[in-house]
Amino acid sequence: MEVDILIDKNTDCLADTRIREEVETEFRMRETPIRLKDYKGWKFNWSFTEKNGYDIYIYMSYF
């Protein structure tokens, strides 16, 4: 299985419910390996993805 996604624009899609405003977000390539405890209980094996040379991007928000 392969997923190939083009991200053409970063749009604000998260809101701070305390003040009811959108927060700034950005995509970045993850620079450190994902530890097992980071995805324990998930139904996705991140170690397989990393070991097979895929880049993993994270979606960050600023509060």
PyRosetta script that sets phi, psi and omega in degrees:
from pyrosetta import init, pose_from_sequence

init()
pose = pose_from_sequence("MEVDILIDKNTDCLADTRIREEVETEFRMRETPIRLKDYKGWKFNWSFTEKNGYDIYIYMSYF")
pose.set_psi(1, 140.7)
pose.set_omega(1, 179.9)
pose.set_phi(2, -137.0)
pose.set_psi(2, 139.3)
pose.set_omega(2, 175.5)
pose.set_phi(3, -119.9)
pose.set_psi(3, 123.8)
pose.set_omega(3, -179.8)
pose.set_phi(4, -125.8)
pose.set_psi(4, 107.4)
pose.set_omega(4, -175.0)
pose.set_phi(5, -118.7)
pose.set_psi(5, 129.9)
pose.set_omega(5, 173.9)
pose.set_phi(6, -97.5)
pose.set_psi(6, 122.6)
pose.set_omega(6, 176.6)
pose.set_phi(7, -100.8)
pose.set_psi(7, 107.9)
pose.set_omega(7, -174.0)
pose.set_phi(8, -95.7)
pose.set_psi(8, -16.5)
pose.set_omega(8, -177.4)
pose.set_phi(9, -157.2)
pose.set_psi(9, 137.5)
pose.set_omega(9, 176.0)
pose.set_phi(10, -95.4)
pose.set_psi(10, 115.8)
pose.set_omega(10, -179.1)
pose.set_phi(11, -113.8)
pose.set_psi(11, 145.4)
pose.set_omega(11, 175.8)
pose.set_phi(12, -68.1)
pose.set_psi(12, 121.5)
pose.set_omega(12, -179.2)
pose.set_phi(13, -133.8)
pose.set_psi(13, 4.0)
pose.set_omega(13, 177.9)
pose.set_phi(14, -111.6)
pose.set_psi(14, 144.6)
pose.set_omega(14, -179.8)
pose.set_phi(15, -125.8)
pose.set_psi(15, 141.7)
pose.set_omega(15, 172.7)
pose.set_phi(16, -83.9)
pose.set_psi(16, 108.3)
pose.set_omega(16, -174.8)
pose.set_phi(17, -68.9)
pose.set_psi(17, -16.9)
pose.set_omega(17, 178.5)
pose.set_phi(18, -69.4)
pose.set_psi(18, -37.8)
pose.set_omega(18, -177.3)
pose.set_phi(19, -116.0)
pose.set_psi(19, 0.2)
pose.set_omega(19, 177.3)
pose.set_phi(20, 56.8)
pose.set_psi(20, 43.4)
pose.set_omega(20, 176.9)
pose.set_phi(21, -129.2)
pose.set_psi(21, 151.0)
pose.set_omega(21, 175.0)
pose.set_phi(22, -69.8)
pose.set_psi(22, 148.3)
pose.set_omega(22, 178.2)
pose.set_phi(23, -110.1)
pose.set_psi(23, 153.1)
pose.set_omega(23, 178.5)
pose.set_phi(24, -69.5)
pose.set_psi(24, 142.8)
pose.set_omega(24, 179.4)
pose.set_phi(25, -136.3)
pose.set_psi(25, 160.4)
pose.set_omega(25, 174.8)
pose.set_phi(26, -156.9)
pose.set_psi(26, 158.1)
pose.set_omega(26, 175.8)
pose.set_phi(27, -100.2)
pose.set_psi(27, 139.1)
pose.set_omega(27, 174.2)
pose.set_phi(28, -141.3)
pose.set_psi(28, 147.6)
pose.set_omega(28, 175.0)
pose.set_phi(29, -74.9)
pose.set_psi(29, 132.3)
pose.set_omega(29, 179.3)
pose.set_phi(30, -67.4)
pose.set_psi(30, 131.6)
pose.set_omega(30, -176.1)
pose.set_phi(31, -102.4)
pose.set_psi(31, -12.9)
pose.set_omega(31, 179.5)
pose.set_phi(32, -117.7)
pose.set_psi(32, 148.9)
pose.set_omega(32, 178.7)
pose.set_phi(33, -62.2)
pose.set_psi(33, 149.2)
pose.set_omega(33, 176.4)
pose.set_phi(34, -82.3)
pose.set_psi(34, 127.3)
pose.set_omega(34, 179.8)
pose.set_phi(35, -84.0)
pose.set_psi(35, 151.2)
pose.set_omega(35, -179.4)
pose.set_phi(36, -53.1)
pose.set_psi(36, -41.2)
pose.set_omega(36, -178.1)
pose.set_phi(37, -66.2)
pose.set_psi(37, -20.2)
pose.set_omega(37, 178.3)
pose.set_phi(38, -70.5)
pose.set_psi(38, -25.2)
pose.set_omega(38, -178.0)
pose.set_phi(39, -128.0)
pose.set_psi(39, 20.5)
pose.set_omega(39, 178.0)
pose.set_phi(40, -58.5)
pose.set_psi(40, 131.6)
pose.set_omega(40, -179.4)
pose.set_phi(41, 89.9)
pose.set_psi(41, -9.4)
pose.set_omega(41, 177.8)
pose.set_phi(42, -75.5)
pose.set_psi(42, 160.8)
pose.set_omega(42, 175.9)
pose.set_phi(43, -102.0)
pose.set_psi(43, 27.7)
pose.set_omega(43, 179.8)
pose.set_phi(44, -135.2)
pose.set_psi(44, 132.0)
pose.set_omega(44, -177.4)
pose.set_phi(45, -96.1)
pose.set_psi(45, 96.2)
pose.set_omega(45, -178.8)
pose.set_phi(46, -66.0)
pose.set_psi(46, -30.7)
pose.set_omega(46, -178.3)
pose.set_phi(47, -64.8)
pose.set_psi(47, -35.9)
pose.set_omega(47, 176.7)
pose.set_phi(48, -61.2)
pose.set_psi(48, -43.6)
pose.set_omega(48, -179.3)
pose.set_phi(49, -62.4)
pose.set_psi(49, -48.1)
pose.set_omega(49, -179.0)
pose.set_phi(50, -66.2)
pose.set_psi(50, -41.7)
pose.set_omega(50, -177.4)
pose.set_phi(51, -67.4)
pose.set_psi(51, -19.7)
pose.set_omega(51, -179.3)
pose.set_phi(52, -100.6)
pose.set_psi(52, 17.6)
pose.set_omega(52, 170.2)
pose.set_phi(53, 81.8)
pose.set_psi(53, 12.4)
pose.set_omega(53, 178.8)
pose.set_phi(54, -80.6)
pose.set_psi(54, 143.3)
pose.set_omega(54, 172.5)
pose.set_phi(55, -82.0)
pose.set_psi(55, 141.1)
pose.set_omega(55, 178.4)
pose.set_phi(56, -116.9)
pose.set_psi(56, 125.8)
pose.set_omega(56, 179.4)
pose.set_phi(57, -104.8)
pose.set_psi(57, 144.5)
pose.set_omega(57, 177.5)
pose.set_phi(58, -113.9)
pose.set_psi(58, 148.3)
pose.set_omega(58, 178.9)
pose.set_phi(59, -104.2)
pose.set_psi(59, 115.9)
pose.set_omega(59, -173.2)
pose.set_phi(60, -109.9)
pose.set_psi(60, 146.1)
pose.set_omega(60, 173.1)
pose.set_phi(61, -125.8)
pose.set_psi(61, 158.5)
pose.set_omega(61, -178.1)
pose.set_phi(62, -120.0)
pose.set_psi(62, 119.6)
pose.set_omega(62, 178.2)
pose.set_phi(63, -110.9)
pose.dump_pdb("model.pdb")
